[in-house]
């Protein structure tokens, strides 16, 4: 009688003789070992198509039913065939993972390359422009930058940006410069913001040191082109007709004031918030006394809403003014 036997992924027929209406299970096992070239001392287990184990007791009766297909399992099979299957499965799973993760990984690689490129750009500009080496040297010595040096750096970089991308550089260009700054100077990164460089440029609100410097340059250009030869060069800023004078401490104006306001919108350092609020006191007084802009005081200085003690500071400054 021919019995179809399957071992791993291989199928073979095993010829077995019937003796007095009985099939010998031990003889069948020996022939299976011989047909599939298995070790002589291997331990075999047989199962039918339903996965039910077949032993010597029912073997002969089962074969007597005809059309039997037996699957062979051995103790070596679990270390060989199963390991092979597991390897194939692992490879397949790994392949799927590679396919699924290929796009995001590629995107991450591109982002890393952009970041490194932006960092190199900032360093190259500072090394090649007047005043840039001073910025690099100060950071190397102190691991930070003073406000004055930071403004100097922004001015250098914005000038380079305008030279290469015009007076209206794209958001992507501005963001690359901002990203490059915090990559080159890690201590300037804002740990409390989403990307860490929004205080240099925030694409969502179009604010930050870079934006304020660009606006200052653009405003100067518009003024220069708007003036005729007979126009007086005495240009007064908009606001109330009277000027309040308060000798509290150094007051910021122009682009430095706008940079301070931008910093206030991003920093959570309480001591820095109080310092910048004192330095922008004159600007805030002009804003309060301008009927057209006084309603914007809380949107311009939102720290009034979430920083304890600021109201007391303002009252103190008002008292010094009188």
C-alpha positions in Angstrom: 0.0 0.0 0.0 1.2 3.5 -0.8 0.8 6.1 2.0 1.3 9.8 1.2 3.6 11.4 3.7 4.4 15.1 4.2 7.5 16.3 6.0 8.1 20.0 6.2 7.4 21.2 2.7 8.3 17.9 1.1 5.8 15.2 0.1 6.6 11.5 -0.7 4.9 8.1 -1.0 5.9 5.4 1.4 5.3 1.8 0.4 4.0 -0.4 3.2 3.2 -4.1 3.1 0.1 -5.5 4.8 0.8 -8.6 6.9 -2.2 -10.7 7.9 -4.5 -7.6 7.4 -2.3 -5.5 9.7 0.1 -2.6 8.9 3.2 -2.4 11.1 3.6 1.1 12.7 7.3 0.6 13.6 8.1 -0.6 10.0 6.3 2.5 8.6 8.3 4.8 10.9 11.6 3.2 9.7 10.6 3.7 6.0 9.7 7.3 6.6 13.1 7.9 8.2 14.7 6.2 5.2 12.7 8.1 2.6 13.3 11.5 4.1 16.9 10.8 5.1 16.3 11.5 8.7 18.6 10.6 11.6 18.1 6.9 12.7 17.4 7.9 16.3 14.9 10.7 15.5 11.6 10.7 17.3 8.6 11.0 14.9 5.1 12.1 15.5 2.4 11.5 12.8 -0.8 13.5 12.4 -3.7 13.2 10.0 -5.4 15.9 7.9 -7.4 17.1 10.9 -4.2 17.5 13.0 -5.0 14.5 15.2 -2.1 12.5 16.3 -1.8 9.0 14.9 -0.2 6.3 17.1 0.5 2.6 16.8 -2.8 1.6 18.3 -5.0 3.2 15.5 -2.4 3.3 12.7 -3.5 0.0 11.0 -7.2 0.8 11.3 -6.7 4.3 9.8 -4.7 3.1 6.8 -7.5 0.5 6.2 -9.9 3.4 5.4 -7.7 4.4 2.4 -6.7 7.8 1.0 -4.8 8.8 4.1 -2.3 11.7 4.1 0.0 11.8 7.1 2.1 14.7 8.2 5.4 13.9 10.0 6.9 15.9 12.8 10.2 15.2 14.4 12.1 16.6 17.4 14.7 18.0 14.8 11.9 19.5 12.8 11.2 22.1 15.5 14.8 23.2 15.4 15.1 23.0 11.6 11.9 23.4 9.7 10.2 25.6 12.4 13.3 27.7 12.6 13.3 28.1 8.9 9.6 29.0 8.9 10.2 31.4 11.7 13.1 32.9 9.7 10.9 33.2 6.6 8.2 34.8 8.7 10.6 37.2 10.3 12.0 38.1 6.9 8.5 38.7 5.6 7.6 40.7 8.6 10.8 42.6 8.4 10.2 43.2 4.7 6.7 44.6 5.5 8.2 46.8 8.1 10.8 48.1 5.8 8.1 48.9 3.2 5.8 50.5 5.7 8.5 52.5 7.4 10.4 53.4 4.2 8.6 56.7 3.6 8.8 58.1 7.1 12.4 57.0 7.5 13.2 58.6 4.2 11.5 61.8 5.4 13.5 61.7 8.6 16.7 61.4 6.6 15.7 64.4 4.5 14.9 66.4 7.6 18.2 65.5 9.1 20.1 66.5 5.9 18.2 69.8 5.8 19.0 70.5 9.5 22.7 69.8 9.0 22.7 71.9 5.8 21.0 74.8 7.6 23.6 74.6 10.5 26.5 74.6 8.0 24.9 77.6 6.2 24.7 79.7 9.4 28.3 78.8 10.3 29.6 79.7 6.8 27.8 83.0 6.8 29.1 84.0 10.2 32.7 83.0 9.4 32.6 85.0 6.1 30.9 88.2 7.2 32.2 91.1 9.3 31.3 90.6 13.0 30.4 87.0 12.6 33.6 85.7 14.1 32.8 87.7 17.2 29.4 85.9 17.5 31.1 82.5 17.2 33.8 83.4 19.7 31.4 84.7 22.3 29.3 81.5 22.1 32.4 79.4 22.3 33.5 81.2 25.5 30.2 81.7 27.3 28.0 79.0 25.6 25.3 81.7 25.1 24.8 85.1 23.4 24.0 88.5 24.9 21.0 90.4 23.5 23.3 92.7 21.7 25.3 89.9 20.1 22.2 88.0 19.2 20.8 91.1 17.4 24.2 91.4 15.6 24.0 87.8 14.5 20.4 88.2 13.3 21.3 91.4 11.3 24.2 89.6 9.6 22.1 86.6 8.7 19.1 88.7 7.5 21.5 90.7 5.3 22.8 87.5 3.8 19.3 86.2 3.3 18.2 89.4 1.5 21.3 89.2 -0.7 20.5 85.7 -1.8 16.7 85.5 -1.6 15.5 89.0 -2.0 13.6 91.2 0.4 10.7 88.8 0.6 12.3 85.4 1.2 9.9 82.4 1.5 8.8 80.9 4.8 10.9 77.9 4.1 14.0 80.0 3.7 13.3 81.9 6.9 12.6 78.6 8.8 15.9 77.1 7.5 17.9 80.0 8.9 16.1 79.8 12.3 16.6 76.1 12.4 20.3 76.5 11.5 20.8 79.0 14.4 19.6 76.7 17.1 21.5 73.8 15.5 24.7 75.8 15.6 23.9 77.4 19.0 22.0 74.7 21.0 21.6 76.8 24.1 19.6 79.3 22.1 16.9 76.7 21.6 13.6 77.3 23.4 12.8 74.0 25.2 9.2 75.0 25.8 8.3 75.6 22.1 7.2 72.9 19.6 10.3 73.2 17.3 12.7 75.1 19.5 13.3 78.0 17.1 10.0 79.8 16.9 11.4 82.8 18.8 13.7 83.3 15.8 11.0 82.5 13.2 7.5 81.2 13.7 5.9 80.4 10.3 2.4 80.2 11.8 2.4 83.8 13.1 5.2 85.2 10.9 6.9 86.6 14.0 10.4 86.2 15.6 13.7 88.0 15.4 14.2 87.2 11.7 10.8 88.5 10.8 11.2 91.7 12.8 14.5 92.4 11.2 13.2 91.8 7.7 10.3 94.2 8.4 12.7 96.8 9.7 14.8 96.6 6.6 11.7 96.7 4.4 10.3 99.7 6.3 13.6 101.6 5.8 13.6 100.9 2.1 10.0 102.1 1.7 10.9 105.3 3.6 13.9 105.9 1.4 12.0 105.5 -1.8 9.1 107.6 -0.5 11.2 110.6 0.3 11.7 113.3 -2.3 14.8 115.6 -2.3 12.8 118.4 -0.6 11.3 116.1 2.1 12.6 116.6 5.6 14.5 113.8 7.0 12.9 114.3 10.4 10.4 111.4 10.4 8.4 111.0 13.6 6.9 107.6 14.5 3.1 107.3 14.6 1.4 107.5 18.0 0.1 110.2 20.3 1.3 113.8 20.0 2.9 113.9 23.3 5.9 111.9 24.5 6.0 110.4 28.0 9.4 110.3 29.6 10.0 107.7 32.3 13.5 107.2 33.7 13.0 103.7 34.9 15.9 102.0 33.1 17.1 101.4 29.5 14.2 101.4 27.1 14.1 99.6 23.8 12.8 101.0 20.6 12.6 100.1 16.9 13.5 96.6 15.9 15.0 95.9 19.3 11.6 96.6 20.9 9.8 94.4 18.4 12.3 91.6 19.1 11.7 91.9 22.8 7.9 91.7 22.2 8.4 88.6 20.1 10.6 87.0 22.8 7.9 87.7 25.4 5.4 85.7 23.3 7.6 82.6 23.3 9.7 82.5 26.5 8.5 81.2 29.9 11.5 82.5 31.8 9.9 84.7 34.5 13.0 86.8 35.1 13.4 87.5 31.4 9.7 88.3 31.1 10.0 91.0 33.8 13.2 92.4 32.3 11.7 92.7 28.8 8.4 94.1 30.2 10.4 96.9 32.0 12.4 97.6 28.8 9.2 98.0 26.7 7.4 100.3 29.2 7.6 103.4 26.9 6.3 101.4 23.9 3.4 100.1 26.0 2.5 103.6 27.2 2.3 104.8 23.6 0.1 101.8 22.8 -2.2 102.5 25.8 -2.6 106.2 24.9 -3.3 105.5 21.2 -7.1 105.1 20.9 -6.7 103.1 17.7 -4.4 100.5 19.3 -5.1 100.5 23.0 -7.5 97.5 22.6 -4.6 95.4 21.4 -2.6 95.7 24.6 -3.4 92.2 25.8 -2.8 90.5 22.4 0.5 92.3 22.1 1.5 91.6 25.7 -0.3 88.3 26.6 2.0 87.7 29.5 -0.3 90.0 31.6 -2.7 87.1 31.6 -0.4 84.3 32.8 2.4 85.9 34.7 1.9 86.7 38.3 3.3 90.0 39.5 3.3 91.8 36.2 0.4 94.1 37.1 2.3 95.1 40.3 5.3 95.9 38.2 3.3 98.1 35.8 1.8 100.0 38.8 5.2 100.6 40.2 6.4 102.0 36.9 3.3 104.2 36.7 4.1 105.5 40.2 7.7 106.3 39.1 6.4 108.2 36.1 4.3 110.6 38.2 
